[in-house]
């Protein structure tokens, strides 16, 4: 995470974003919060079924 954050700063980025699934509060979410990340919202996804090309 230190490397990714330093790279982002060096490239002039305004921050870093990441995606972590529900049900991970005891592991990943705790880890990211300890690093200063905040939960700011939800990500919505709509998956389409596979349709073969005609």
QUIPE-V350899 format. One record per residue. N is the residue number from 1. RES is the residue in one small letter. SS is DSSP state (H for helix, E for strand, L for the rest). PHI is phi in degrees with one decimal (none if undefined). BURIAL is + if it has 16 or more other ideal C-beta (glycine too) atoms within 10 Angstrom, else -. Layout:
BEGIN
n=N res=RES ss=SS phi=PHI burial=BURIAL
n=N res=RES ss=SS phi=PHI burial=BURIAL
END
This chain:
BEGIN
n=1 res=x ss=L phi=none burial=-
n=2 res=x ss=H phi=-59.5 burial=-
n=3 res=x ss=H phi=-62.0 burial=-
n=4 res=x ss=H phi=-62.2 burial=-
n=5 res=x ss=H phi=-68.2 burial=-
n=6 res=x ss=H phi=-65.2 burial=-
n=7 res=x ss=H phi=-60.0 burial=-
n=8 res=x ss=H phi=-62.2 burial=-
n=9 res=x ss=H phi=-62.2 burial=-
n=10 res=x ss=H phi=-61.4 burial=-
n=11 res=x ss=L phi=-88.6 burial=-
n=12 res=x ss=L phi=81.7 burial=-
n=13 res=x ss=L phi=-70.2 burial=-
n=14 res=x ss=L phi=-86.9 burial=-
n=15 res=x ss=L phi=171.8 burial=-
n=16 res=x ss=L phi=-126.3 burial=-
n=17 res=x ss=L phi=-125.8 burial=-
n=18 res=x ss=L phi=-146.5 burial=-
n=19 res=x ss=L phi=-119.2 burial=-
n=20 res=x ss=L phi=-137.9 burial=-
n=21 res=x ss=L phi=-74.2 burial=-
n=22 res=x ss=L phi=-65.2 burial=-
n=23 res=x ss=L phi=81.8 burial=-
n=24 res=x ss=L phi=-114.6 burial=-
n=25 res=x ss=H phi=-57.5 burial=-
n=26 res=x ss=H phi=-75.5 burial=-
n=27 res=x ss=H phi=-113.2 burial=-
n=28 res=x ss=H phi=-64.7 burial=-
n=29 res=x ss=H phi=-61.8 burial=+
n=30 res=x ss=H phi=-62.1 burial=-
n=31 res=x ss=H phi=-58.7 burial=-
n=32 res=x ss=H phi=-67.2 burial=+
n=33 res=x ss=H phi=-63.1 burial=-
n=34 res=x ss=H phi=-63.2 burial=-
n=35 res=x ss=L phi=-87.1 burial=-
n=36 res=x ss=L phi=101.8 burial=-
n=37 res=x ss=L phi=-78.1 burial=+
n=38 res=x ss=L phi=-118.8 burial=-
n=39 res=x ss=L phi=-81.9 burial=-
n=40 res=x ss=L phi=-116.8 burial=-
n=41 res=x ss=L phi=166.9 burial=-
n=42 res=x ss=L phi=-120.4 burial=-
n=43 res=x ss=L phi=-109.2 burial=-
n=44 res=x ss=L phi=-106.6 burial=-
n=45 res=x ss=L phi=-131.5 burial=-
n=46 res=x ss=L phi=-124.1 burial=-
n=47 res=x ss=L phi=-91.8 burial=-
n=48 res=x ss=L phi=-101.4 burial=-
n=49 res=x ss=L phi=-69.1 burial=-
n=50 res=x ss=L phi=-73.2 burial=-
n=51 res=x ss=L phi=-125.7 burial=-
n=52 res=x ss=L phi=-63.5 burial=-
n=53 res=x ss=L phi=-66.9 burial=-
n=54 res=x ss=L phi=-93.6 burial=-
END
